[in-house]
Amino acid sequence: MKPDLLSDNKVIITAAITGGIHGKWANPSLPITAEEQAQAALECYEAGASIVHIHVRGDDGQNTPDLKYYNKTIKFIGENCPIIRQIGNGIGARLEEHHFTTKSGKKRVTTEIVQPTLEQRLNLLEIEPSPEMHTINAGTFEFRTPYGGSIFQNPMDFNRTYIKRCKKKGFGIEIEVYDSSHISNILDFVDTGLLESPLHFSLVLGIKGGAPATPENLLQMVHQLPEGSTWQVVTVGKYHFRTNAIAMAMGGNVRTGLEDTIYYGKGELAQSNAQLVKRIVKIAKELGREIATVDEAKQILNLNP
C-alpha cells in the first residue's frame, strides 16, 4: 500500500507503558505494579491514547508469565478507564545475573537474557478478564539489547496456533513485524485464509537484529503491506520521536511510552507515559490529523464493541 501525505484519517495512539526489559532503575517513572499500570493507563487515556500495550511484572520487578499478575493488571485497568487493553505476546525477558570468580581471584558478573517458553506465551490467551487485543510477532530473529542478546522464537506453527485461538475467542490481533521478511510470513497466512484483510501492523524499527530505523526502511515496509491495512510505527531509543512524526505525516498511526523511550529529550528523562502521549497529540494536530477515541479506534480496527 502507499503512504498518504494528505491523510485525514484519525490517529490511533498506543501507549506502551512498561515494556519487556528495563525497570525503574532506567526511569523511576516506569509503572511496575498493577496499581501503577492502571494509573498510567488512565493518564494516557485522558491524554489521548486509545490502546494500552501491556507487559506485567512480578514481585521482583521483572517480567513474568504468571497469569495472576496479568489478571490483576487487566482488571484494574478496565476498572479505571475504557482504554483498549492489548497484551504483548512476547511477555518480555528476564535478566538473570551470574556471579563468579575468575582463576585470578577477581569477581565478575555476567547478565543473561532468559525468554519465556512458547507454552507460557500461549497461556496468555487464558487471561481473565479478557483483554480486547493480543499481538503476534511475525518472525524469529536474534533480539539484541544493551544487556545481551537472545533468540526471540516466533515459529510459524506457533503463530498459526495463536492466531486461530485469538480468532476463536474474538480477540483483535496486532501483527508486529521487525523486518520485511516478517511481512512475507503474514502474507502466507493471508494466502491460506488464516488471516483476512483488513490487518493491523506494527512496523518495528531500531531493534538490533531487526530493521534499522530509517525512512527508507519504513517506506519499504509500508509498500509491502496489503491494501486496506492499518499500521503504526514502533521505534525504540533515539529515533523514537522523529519516526513517529514521519509515520503520522505518511498517514500512519503511532506508539509511544516508556517501553520505547525512557527519555523526553536528549538527556531528559520522561516524567510519565502521559507526557509522551501528550507530545504525540500536539504534533498530530499540527499535522492536521485528529486523534481517534477508543470507540473510533475499535471501529477502525474492527474490534468487538
N, C-alpha and C positions, 0 to 999 in steps of 0.2 A: 504494500500500500504506500501511498505518497504522503509526506508531511503536508500540512495545510497551514501556511503562514497567515491566512486570513480567517482561521477557525474562530467561530464564536461559540463553540461548544463549552459547556461549563467544565471547570477544572475539578477533578476529584483529587482531594488531598488525603494521602495516607500518612499517619503518624506512626513511625516505628520507634516505640518509646523506650525500649530496653536493650534488645539485641542479644546476640548469641555468644559473646566472649567477654568483653570488658565489664568491669564493675565500678563501684563508687570510687575506687582508687584512681580511675581515669577521669571521672567527673562526679563530684559529690551529689549532683542533682539527678543522677540516674535512678529511676524508680525500681526498687527491687521487690518489696513485699507486695502482696495483693492489694493492701490498702493504698500504698504509694502508686501502684499502677492504675488503680481505679481513679484516684485523684488526678493523675497525669492525663488519663483518657478523657475525663470530664473537661479539664482545662483545654485540651486540644480540640475537643468537640466545640466548646464555646469559642475557640479561636478560629474555627472554620474547617477542621478536619472531619471527614465523613467515615473514615476507616481507621481503626487502630490495629496495627500489626503486633502480634503478641509472642514473646518468649517469656518463660517464667523461671524463677529461681527458687532453690531450696533454702533451708535454714542457714546453710553455709554461704549463701550469696552466689552460688554457682548454678549454672543451668541444670535442670533436672527433667527427666521424663515422667516423674511421678504425677499421676493424674490428680491427686488431691490438691496440688498447688494450682494446676490448671483449672480445676472445678471452682476453687475458691476465687481465683482471679476473674474468670469469666462471669461468675455470679456477681461479684462486686461491681465490675464494670457495667454489667447490664442493669444493675440497680441504680447506678449513678447517672446514666445517660443512654440515649438510644443509638449511640455510635455503632457502626458495623464492626463486629469482632472477627478478626482474621488470625488464624493460627499459622505460625511459621512451621512448616513441616520438618525443617531441618533440626528443630529443637534447640540446637546450639551445643557447642563443645564444652567440655570441662578442661580446666588447666590443672594438671597434676604435676607437682614438684617432686623431683627425685634428688635426695641429698646423698652425697657420697664423699669419700676421702681418697685423694689420689695416692699413688705409691710414694710420692714425696711428702705426704702428710698434709697437703692443702685441701681445705674443704671446698667442695663445688656443689652447685645446684643446677640441674637441667629442668626444663619445662617440657612436658609432653601434652599434646592436644588429643583428648580422647573423645571420639564421636559416639553418639548413641547408636544402638543397633537398628536395623530396619524394622524388626518386630516392635521395638519401643516406639518407633515413629508411626507405624500402623495403628498403634494403640491410641494415638491422638484422636482417632475417629470416634472414640468412646467417651469423650469429654461431655460432662453434664453440669449445667445446662449446655445445650448445643450452641456453638458459635455459628455465625452466618456464613463464614468463608474459611477455606483452607488454601494453603499454597502447595504447589508441587515444584520440585527442582528438576529441570528437564534434561540433565545430563551429568555424568560422573566426571570429576576433574580434581586436580590437586589444589586444595584451598590453602593458600599460604598467607600467614599473618605475621606480624612482628614477634609473635610468641612461638612461632613454629608452623609447620605445615602438616596436613594430613589429607588422605584421600576422602573426598566427600562423595559417598556412594549413592548414586541415583540410577540404578539399572532400569531398563525399560520394563521388565516384568514387574518390578516394584511399583513403578509409576502407573502401569496399567491396572494393577490391583487397587491402588489408592484412588485413582480416578473412578473406577467402577463403584467403589464403596461411597465415594463422595456423591456421585450421581444418585445412588440408591437412597441415600439419606437426605438428599435435596440441598446439599451444601454448594455454595458458589466456589469456583476454582480460579485462583490466580496462578499463572504459569511464569515461573522465574527462569529466565534464560541468561546464561553467563557468557555465551559466545554464539556465533552464527550456527554452529553445528547443532546446538540445542533446539533452535527453531526448526531445523530439519527433522529432529526427533518428533516434535509435536506435529509437524505436517504428516508424518507417517501415521500418527493416531487419527488425524483427520481423514486420511485416505481410507483407513479401515473402518471408519464410522464410530470410533470410540469417543471422539470429540467432535462437536458440531459448532459451526460459527453462530453467533459471534464469540470470539475468545478474548480473554483479558490477559495481557502480558506485562511482566516487569522486565525491563531491559537493564540488566545489572552490569555496570561498568566499574572498572577500577579495582576489582578484586584480583590479587595476584594469582595467576593460574587461569584467569578468565580474560575477557576482552579489556584492553586498556580504555581509560576514559578519554576518548577523543570524539570530536564532532563527526569525523569520518565513520567511526565505528557505529555511533548512534544512528547516523543516516542510513548506513548499510543495513542495520538490523531492522529499522522501520520498513525499509523497502522489501524485506523478506516476509513481513507479516501478512497473513491472509486478509483480503479485503473485508472491511467491516469490523475488524478487531479494534479493541481499545487497548491503550498501552500507557505505561508510565516509565520514567527513568528512575533507577536506583543507583546512586553513586556514593561511594564512601570517601571520607577524607577530604583533602584539599580541593578536589574538583566538584564537591557536592553541590554547592550553591550555584555555580555557573552552569553546570549541566542541567540543573533544574530549570534555570531561566531559559536555556536553549530549548528544552523539551516543551515548555509552555509556549514559546514562540512558534514551535513546529506543530502545535495543536494537540500535544500530549498531556498526560497527567503527571503528577509528581508524588514522590515520597520524601519525607524529611523526618527528623527526630534524632535522638541521642544514640540510636543504633548506628546511624550512618555518619554522624559527625558529632564530636563532643565539643566542637568549637562554634562560636557565633561569628567571630572574625579571627584574623591572624593573631594567635597567642591569647585570644579571649575566650574563655570557657563559656559555653551557653548556660544561661541561667535556668532554663527549663525546656521541655519539649514544646510547650505552648509558644515560647519566644520564637522558636524556629518556624512553627506553623504561621505565626503572625507575619513573619517576613515573607513567606511564600504568598500569603493572601495579598499583601501590599504589592508585590511585583506582578502577580497575576492581574490585578485590577489596572495597574499601569499599562499592561499589555492589552487591555481591553477585553479580558476574559473574566467572567463571573465565577463564583465558587459554588460547586454543587452541594446541596444539602444532603442529608442522609437519605431522605426519600428519593431525591433525584438520582443519587448515586445508585441506589437499589434498582431504579428503573433502567438506568444506562447499562448496568452490569447484569440485568435480568435475574436479580436475586429475588427470593421469596419476600413478599411484603411483610 
